């Protein structure tokens, strides 16, 4: 049974604690929220927490941040949701901005290379781990398995963009779903004032994007706002799935190289908060590298903040305005099946991301072969990096055989990479 709700002032330190200690990706962050809000303080009962988590997993964007926002909203309305959601993100945002600044100034130093190599090896293991966890939750029958495999093939071997893959999966689910209403499913009532809240949230989300296009149409900052904002609306399957599309966009615009994308993900894994903070790294470093030298730092900060705002602001829109409507809509047969197939497609997208990361890490060179709509990444087998290969094997062993915590595994791989540098192994 839930205890009396806390005051707003009593809840604030808890939301800040979750933001500061939120390491370990969505699984660790959701467990931390459950321990603090349900087990320790009893502010929300377990049934409500589970229903809220199921709802947040149906939404695009970072489910752990959306769950924190929902918990704050449930306890103290809109101001509570804003406080919980913002404090969940702000500590990690400050850290990743600092790490991004260090990266552009010291990323080419002699010791940065081994550290980043150790982080990249850890990322491969973490992506594989996330792939297996999400597959176990979403691939439940032959149809969902076929959708996952199809999504992997389309992303890995064709030029079809990520949004169309997601749309195709949703269409398959809609066509396979039954007709009519789900029997016996309670319908959540619409909260009063929902339209007004929706309009305010939507305007706040789109304002920086429109401003960038009005001041500097076609600029890097304007395209970043449009790219990150669009991705936030379709990023089902979490950060790893969204990164597959972001990698395509960043390379196409010339913001970051494949190696730098790996660097960013490795740095994001070491920060508290949602893993999509890697988008902030992309915005910061991409804007820095494409800006004139005299304005590089200013545009880098604006790029990082643009990525953060357009990525996280939609979460408040979904929770405050769309929650009851989407919850009851998603429980109907056709939409529910469509969302299930989107989640299955995310598994295939993450699988393609794992392959992409691994190839770019293990091989120093390669080429992309294209024939019409088909595309194939062909590594140079003679250019394998033995140090990277050994570190990836170490990271996989620590993760799946020894099952040590994430941060400990990252520390070991980074330490071994630095040790290899000390003894002169190239």
C-alpha positions as CSV (number, residue, x, y, z in Angstrom):
1,X,0.0,0.0,0.0
2,X,1.3,3.4,-0.9
3,X,2.1,5.8,1.9
4,X,1.0,9.5,2.0
5,X,2.5,11.4,-0.9
6,X,5.6,13.5,0.0
7,X,5.7,17.3,-0.3
8,X,7.3,18.7,-3.4
9,X,10.3,19.8,-1.4
10,X,10.7,16.2,0.0
11,X,10.6,14.7,-3.4
12,X,13.3,17.0,-5.0
13,X,16.3,15.4,-3.3
14,X,15.1,11.9,-4.4
15,X,14.9,13.0,-8.0
16,X,18.3,14.5,-7.8
17,X,19.7,11.4,-6.2
18,X,18.3,9.3,-9.1
19,X,19.9,11.6,-11.6
20,X,23.3,11.5,-10.0
21,X,23.4,7.8,-9.4
22,X,21.6,6.7,-12.5
23,X,24.4,4.5,-14.0
24,X,23.9,1.2,-15.8
25,X,21.5,2.1,-18.6
26,X,17.7,1.8,-18.5
27,X,17.6,-1.4,-16.5
28,X,19.7,0.0,-13.7
29,X,17.9,3.4,-13.7
30,X,14.4,1.7,-13.6
31,X,15.6,-0.5,-10.7
32,X,16.9,2.6,-8.9
33,X,13.6,4.4,-9.3
34,X,11.7,1.3,-8.0
35,X,13.9,1.0,-5.0
36,X,13.6,4.7,-4.1
37,X,10.0,5.4,-4.8
38,X,8.3,2.0,-4.2
39,X,10.4,-0.1,-1.9
40,X,12.0,2.5,0.4
41,X,9.4,5.2,0.5
42,X,6.2,3.6,-0.7
43,X,5.0,6.8,-2.5
44,X,3.7,4.6,-5.4
45,X,2.5,1.1,-5.2
46,X,4.0,-1.7,-7.2
47,X,1.0,-2.2,-9.5
48,X,0.9,1.5,-10.5
49,X,4.7,1.5,-11.1
50,X,4.5,-1.6,-13.4
51,X,1.6,-0.2,-15.4
52,X,3.5,3.1,-15.8
53,X,6.6,1.3,-16.9
54,X,4.7,-0.7,-19.5
55,X,3.2,2.5,-20.8
56,X,6.6,4.2,-21.1
57,X,8.0,1.3,-23.0
58,X,5.4,1.9,-25.7
59,X,6.7,5.5,-26.2
60,X,9.5,6.7,-28.4
61,X,12.5,8.1,-26.4
62,X,14.2,7.2,-23.2
63,X,11.8,5.1,-21.1
64,X,13.6,5.6,-17.8
65,X,13.4,9.4,-18.1
66,X,9.8,9.1,-19.1
67,X,9.1,6.9,-16.1
68,X,10.8,9.4,-13.7
69,X,8.7,12.1,-15.3
70,X,5.5,10.1,-14.9
71,X,6.3,9.4,-11.2
72,X,6.9,13.1,-10.5
73,X,3.7,14.0,-12.4
74,X,1.7,11.4,-10.5
75,X,2.8,12.9,-7.2
76,X,2.8,16.6,-7.9
77,X,1.3,17.3,-11.3
78,X,3.1,19.1,-14.1
79,X,5.7,20.8,-11.8
80,X,6.5,17.4,-10.2
81,X,6.9,15.8,-13.7
82,X,9.2,18.7,-14.8
83,X,11.3,18.4,-11.7
84,X,11.7,14.7,-11.8
85,X,12.4,14.6,-15.6
86,X,14.8,17.5,-15.6
87,X,16.8,16.3,-12.5
88,X,17.0,12.8,-14.1
89,X,18.8,14.4,-17.1
90,X,20.8,17.5,-15.9
91,X,23.6,15.7,-13.9
92,X,24.5,13.5,-16.9
93,X,24.1,16.4,-19.3
94,X,26.6,18.5,-17.3
95,X,29.1,15.5,-17.4
96,X,28.7,14.8,-21.1
97,X,29.2,18.4,-22.0
98,X,32.4,18.5,-20.0
99,X,33.6,15.2,-21.6
100,X,32.8,16.5,-25.0
101,X,34.8,19.7,-24.4
102,X,37.8,17.5,-23.2
103,X,37.4,15.3,-26.3
104,X,37.7,18.1,-28.8
105,X,40.7,19.5,-27.0
106,X,42.6,16.4,-25.9
107,X,41.0,13.6,-28.0
108,X,44.2,13.3,-30.1
109,X,46.6,13.1,-27.3
110,X,48.8,10.0,-26.9
111,X,46.9,8.7,-23.9
112,X,43.4,9.5,-25.2
113,X,43.7,6.7,-27.8
114,X,44.1,3.8,-25.4
115,X,41.4,5.1,-23.1
116,X,38.9,5.5,-26.0
117,X,39.9,2.1,-27.4
118,X,39.0,0.5,-24.0
119,X,35.7,2.3,-24.0
120,X,34.9,1.2,-27.5
121,X,35.6,-2.5,-26.6
122,X,33.3,-2.1,-23.6
123,X,30.6,-0.6,-25.9
124,X,30.5,-3.7,-28.1
125,X,29.8,-5.9,-25.1
126,X,27.2,-3.6,-23.8
127,X,25.4,-3.4,-27.1
128,X,25.3,-7.2,-27.4
129,X,24.0,-7.4,-23.9
130,X,21.3,-4.8,-24.6
131,X,20.4,-6.7,-27.8
132,X,19.9,-10.0,-25.9
133,X,17.8,-8.3,-23.2
134,X,15.5,-6.5,-25.5
135,X,15.2,-9.6,-27.8
136,X,14.1,-11.7,-24.8
137,X,11.4,-9.2,-24.0
138,X,10.0,-8.5,-27.5
139,X,10.7,-11.4,-29.8
140,X,8.0,-13.8,-28.6
141,X,6.9,-15.7,-31.7
142,X,7.8,-16.4,-35.3
143,X,6.3,-13.3,-36.7
144,X,8.2,-11.0,-34.4
145,X,11.4,-13.0,-35.1
146,X,10.8,-12.5,-38.8
147,X,10.3,-8.8,-38.4
148,X,13.5,-8.5,-36.3
149,X,15.5,-10.4,-39.0
150,X,13.9,-8.4,-41.8
151,X,14.8,-5.1,-40.0
152,X,18.4,-6.3,-39.5
153,X,18.7,-7.2,-43.2
154,X,17.2,-3.9,-44.4
155,X,19.4,-1.8,-42.2
156,X,22.6,-3.8,-42.9
157,X,22.3,-4.5,-46.6
158,X,20.2,-1.8,-48.1
159,X,20.0,2.0,-48.2
160,X,16.5,2.1,-46.7
161,X,16.4,4.7,-44.0
162,X,15.6,3.9,-40.4
163,X,12.2,5.7,-40.3
164,X,10.9,3.6,-43.2
165,X,12.0,0.4,-41.5
166,X,10.0,1.4,-38.4
167,X,7.0,2.4,-40.5
168,X,7.1,-0.9,-42.4
169,X,7.2,-2.9,-39.1
170,X,4.3,-0.9,-37.7
171,X,2.3,-1.5,-40.9
172,X,2.9,-5.3,-40.7
173,X,1.7,-5.3,-37.1
174,X,-1.4,-3.2,-37.9
175,X,-2.4,-5.6,-40.7
176,X,-1.9,-8.7,-38.5
177,X,-3.8,-7.2,-35.6
178,X,-7.4,-8.1,-34.9
179,X,-10.3,-5.8,-35.3
180,X,-12.4,-4.1,-32.6
181,X,-11.7,-3.3,-29.0
182,X,-9.9,-5.5,-26.5
183,X,-12.5,-7.0,-24.3
184,X,-12.4,-6.1,-20.6
185,X,-9.6,-3.5,-20.9
186,X,-10.3,-0.4,-18.7
187,X,-10.2,2.9,-20.5
188,X,-8.2,5.6,-18.9
189,X,-10.1,8.9,-18.7
190,X,-8.7,12.0,-20.4
191,X,-7.3,14.5,-18.0
192,X,-8.8,18.0,-18.2
193,X,-6.6,20.7,-19.8
194,X,-4.7,18.1,-21.8
195,X,-5.0,20.0,-25.1
196,X,-3.6,23.2,-23.6
197,X,-0.7,21.3,-22.0
198,X,-0.1,19.5,-25.3
199,X,0.1,22.8,-27.2
200,X,2.5,24.4,-24.7
201,X,4.8,21.3,-24.7
202,X,4.7,21.1,-28.5
203,X,5.5,24.8,-28.9
204,X,8.4,24.6,-26.4
205,X,9.8,21.5,-28.2
206,X,9.7,23.1,-31.7
207,X,10.7,26.6,-30.8
208,X,14.5,26.2,-30.9
209,X,14.3,24.3,-34.2
210,X,12.1,27.0,-35.8
211,X,14.4,29.7,-34.4
212,X,17.5,28.1,-35.8
213,X,15.9,27.7,-39.3
214,X,14.7,31.4,-39.1
215,X,18.1,32.8,-38.2
216,X,20.4,30.5,-40.2
217,X,18.4,28.3,-42.6
218,X,20.3,25.2,-43.7
219,X,23.0,25.7,-41.1
220,X,24.5,22.8,-39.1
221,X,22.5,23.9,-36.0
222,X,19.2,24.0,-38.0
223,X,19.8,20.5,-39.4
224,X,20.7,19.2,-36.0
225,X,17.5,20.5,-34.5
226,X,15.4,18.9,-37.3
227,X,17.4,15.6,-37.2
228,X,17.3,15.2,-33.4
229,X,13.7,16.4,-33.1
230,X,12.5,14.0,-35.8
231,X,14.5,11.1,-34.3
232,X,12.9,11.8,-30.8
233,X,9.5,11.2,-32.3
234,X,10.3,7.8,-33.9
235,X,13.1,6.4,-31.6
236,X,11.3,3.2,-30.5
237,X,13.6,0.6,-29.0
238,X,15.8,2.9,-27.0
239,X,19.1,4.7,-27.6
240,X,20.8,1.8,-29.3
241,X,18.1,1.6,-32.0
242,X,18.1,5.3,-32.6
243,X,21.9,5.4,-32.9
244,X,21.7,3.3,-36.1
245,X,19.8,6.2,-37.8
246,X,21.8,8.9,-36.1
247,X,25.0,7.3,-37.4
248,X,23.7,7.5,-40.9
249,X,22.7,11.1,-40.5
250,X,25.9,12.2,-38.8
251,X,28.0,10.7,-41.6
252,X,25.8,12.1,-44.3
253,X,26.1,15.6,-42.9
254,X,29.8,15.3,-42.2
255,X,29.4,15.9,-38.5
256,X,31.3,12.9,-37.1
257,X,33.2,9.9,-38.4
258,X,32.3,6.3,-37.4
259,X,35.2,6.2,-35.0
260,X,34.0,9.3,-33.3
261,X,30.5,7.9,-32.9
262,X,32.1,5.0,-31.1
263,X,34.1,7.4,-28.9
264,X,30.9,9.2,-28.0
265,X,29.0,6.1,-27.1
266,X,31.8,5.0,-24.9
267,X,31.9,8.3,-23.0
268,X,28.1,8.3,-22.7
269,X,28.2,4.8,-21.1
270,X,30.4,6.2,-18.2
271,X,27.9,9.0,-17.3
272,X,24.8,9.0,-15.2
273,X,21.5,9.5,-16.9
274,X,20.0,8.1,-20.1
275,X,22.3,6.6,-22.8
276,X,20.8,9.0,-25.4
277,X,23.0,11.6,-23.8
278,X,25.4,10.4,-26.6
279,X,23.2,12.7,-28.8
280,X,24.6,15.7,-26.9
281,X,28.1,14.5,-27.7
282,X,27.2,14.3,-31.4
283,X,25.7,17.8,-31.3
284,X,28.7,19.3,-29.5
285,X,31.5,17.7,-31.4
286,X,29.7,17.8,-34.8
287,X,29.0,21.6,-34.4
288,X,32.5,22.2,-33.3
289,X,34.1,20.4,-36.2
290,X,31.9,22.1,-38.9
291,X,32.0,25.6,-37.4
292,X,34.4,28.5,-38.3
293,X,37.3,28.6,-35.9
294,X,36.3,31.9,-34.3
295,X,32.8,30.6,-33.3
296,X,33.5,26.9,-32.9
297,X,33.1,26.8,-29.1
298,X,29.9,28.9,-29.1
299,X,28.3,26.7,-31.8
300,X,29.6,23.5,-30.0
301,X,27.7,24.4,-26.8
302,X,24.6,25.4,-28.8
303,X,24.8,22.2,-30.8
304,X,25.0,20.1,-27.6
305,X,22.1,22.0,-26.0
306,X,20.0,21.7,-29.2
307,X,20.5,18.0,-29.2
308,X,19.6,17.8,-25.5
309,X,16.5,19.9,-25.8
310,X,15.1,18.3,-28.9
311,X,15.8,14.8,-27.6
312,X,14.3,15.1,-24.1
313,X,11.6,17.8,-24.4
314,X,9.2,15.4,-26.3
315,X,9.2,13.1,-23.2
316,X,7.3,15.7,-21.3
317,X,4.8,16.1,-24.1
318,X,4.1,12.3,-24.2
319,X,3.6,12.1,-20.4
320,X,1.7,15.3,-19.7
321,X,-0.6,15.4,-22.7
322,X,-0.7,12.0,-24.5
323,X,-0.5,9.6,-21.6
324,X,-4.1,8.6,-21.1
325,X,-5.0,8.7,-24.8
326,X,-2.0,6.7,-25.9
327,X,-2.4,4.2,-23.1
328,X,-5.9,3.3,-24.1
329,X,-5.1,3.5,-27.8
330,X,-2.2,1.1,-27.4
331,X,-4.3,-1.5,-25.6
332,X,-6.5,-2.0,-28.7
333,X,-5.7,-5.0,-30.8
334,X,-4.4,-3.4,-34.0
335,X,-2.4,-0.5,-32.5
336,X,-1.0,-2.9,-29.8
337,X,0.2,-5.4,-32.4
338,X,1.7,-2.5,-34.5
339,X,3.7,-1.3,-31.4
340,X,4.8,-4.9,-30.7
341,X,6.2,-5.2,-34.2
342,X,8.0,-1.9,-33.9
343,X,9.6,-3.2,-30.8
344,X,10.6,-6.4,-32.6
345,X,12.1,-4.3,-35.5
346,X,14.2,-2.4,-32.9
347,X,15.9,-5.7,-32.1
348,X,17.0,-6.0,-35.7
349,X,18.2,-2.4,-35.8
350,X,20.2,-2.9,-32.7
351,X,21.7,-6.0,-34.2
352,X,22.8,-4.0,-37.2
353,X,24.3,-1.4,-34.9
354,X,26.3,-4.0,-33.1
355,X,27.7,-5.3,-36.4
356,X,28.5,-1.8,-37.6
357,X,30.3,-0.9,-34.3
358,X,32.3,-4.2,-34.3
359,X,33.5,-3.9,-37.9
360,X,34.6,-0.3,-37.5
361,X,36.4,-1.2,-34.2
362,X,38.2,-4.4,-35.3
363,X,39.3,-3.4,-38.8
364,X,41.5,-0.4,-39.6
365,X,40.2,-0.1,-43.1
366,X,37.4,-1.3,-45.4
367,X,35.0,-0.2,-48.1
368,X,31.3,0.1,-48.7
369,X,30.1,-1.7,-51.9
370,X,26.8,-0.4,-53.4
371,X,24.7,-1.8,-56.2
372,X,21.4,0.1,-56.7
373,X,19.5,0.0,-53.4
374,X,21.9,-2.6,-51.9
375,X,24.8,-1.8,-49.7
376,X,27.5,-4.0,-48.1
377,X,30.2,-2.9,-45.7
378,X,33.3,-5.0,-46.6
379,X,36.2,-4.9,-44.1
380,X,39.8,-5.4,-45.1
381,X,40.6,-8.7,-43.4
382,X,44.3,-8.0,-43.6
383,X,43.8,-4.8,-41.5
384,X,42.4,-6.4,-38.3
385,X,43.4,-4.7,-35.1
386,X,44.7,-7.4,-32.7
387,X,44.6,-5.1,-29.7
388,X,40.9,-4.2,-30.3
389,X,40.1,-7.8,-30.9
390,X,41.6,-8.9,-27.6
391,X,39.8,-6.1,-25.7
392,X,36.5,-7.0,-27.2
393,X,36.9,-10.7,-26.2
394,X,37.9,-9.5,-22.7
395,X,34.8,-7.2,-22.5
396,X,32.5,-10.0,-23.6
397,X,34.0,-12.5,-21.1
398,X,33.7,-10.0,-18.2
399,X,30.1,-9.2,-19.2
400,X,28.7,-12.7,-19.9
401,X,31.0,-15.1,-18.2
402,X,32.0,-13.2,-15.0
403,X,28.9,-10.9,-15.0
404,X,30.7,-8.1,-13.3
405,X,29.0,-4.6,-13.1
406,X,29.1,-2.4,-16.1
407,X,31.3,0.3,-14.6
408,X,33.8,-2.3,-13.3
409,X,33.9,-3.9,-16.8
410,X,34.6,-0.5,-18.4
411,X,37.3,0.2,-15.9
412,X,39.0,-3.1,-16.6
413,X,39.0,-2.7,-20.4
414,X,40.3,0.8,-20.2
415,X,43.0,-0.2,-17.7
416,X,44.1,-3.1,-19.9
417,X,44.2,-0.8,-23.0
418,X,46.4,1.7,-21.1
419,X,48.6,-1.1,-19.9
420,X,49.1,-2.3,-23.5
421,X,50.2,1.3,-24.3
422,X,52.6,1.3,-21.4
423,X,54.4,-1.9,-22.5
424,X,54.5,-0.6,-26.1
425,X,51.9,-2.8,-27.8
426,X,50.5,-0.9,-30.7
